[in-house]
Amino acid sequence: FDVDALIALGRLSEQALSPDGRWVAACVHELDADGAAYIGALWRVPMDGSAAERLLEGRFDDRAPAFDPHGLLLAGVF
């Protein structure tokens, strides 16, 4: 049992695919450095395999990511 590995492990909660299929929005929760609380993050992940981008991070419960019909805007419940 490795506590550092557990802290580094993120928990994927919800995801949404963009209308054009180029992106996935993903809500991930990770334990903070003390392992006492979860930090939420909203990620935009390209489907072409290039690097993901963390858009938001904080002590909030991010969920329900959604793209607008054109795939230009990304929203969620925070």
Buried (B, 14 or more C-beta within 10 A) or exposed (E): EEEEEEEEEBEEBBEBBBEEEEBBBBBBBBBEEEEEEBBBBBBBBEEEEEEEEEBBBEEBEBBEBEBEEEBEEBEBEE
